[in-house]
Amino acid sequence: MNQGLPAPGSWDQYLETFLAGEVPWGSWFDHVRAWWDARDKHRILYLFYEDIKKDPRGEIQKVGRFLGRELPEPVLESIVEHTSFESMRGNPMTNYSTLPPFIFDQAVSPFMRKGGGWELCGGAMSPDTWVLSSSVG
């Protein structure tokens, strides 16, 4: 748990605060909408979590093509391995385990938890909920 942020409260309280954009970093919906609106002005590659989970290899190849690079097979395999949830969870460079507890207390809530999708949120964070919430206000 990031000790520099206010206590999130219960999951339901945090979800309500997050969906309202009342978190220190502002509205996720405004952030995403701004980048989506910029798609006609800038060369932007949009990747989606569900696509990365379903086909990490294909999405990594998509990034390579976007950057004008064809990835040799050994490089592609290495990237797939090193960007897997399991590998990143065990890597101190990606899991914040090197931060002292007074900054990020892993005992309260580890930075990388289960690596799942919407189903881990009991449906509260389903895409339908997000779409409805983003259209309000």
Secondary structure, DSSP 8 states (H G I E B T S, - for coil): -BTTS----SHHHHHHHHHTT-STT--HHHHHHHHHHGGGTS------HHHHHH-HHHHHHHHHHHTT----HHHHHHHHHHTSHHHHHT-HHHH-TTS-TTTB-TTTS-SS-----GGGGTTTT-HHHHHHHHH--
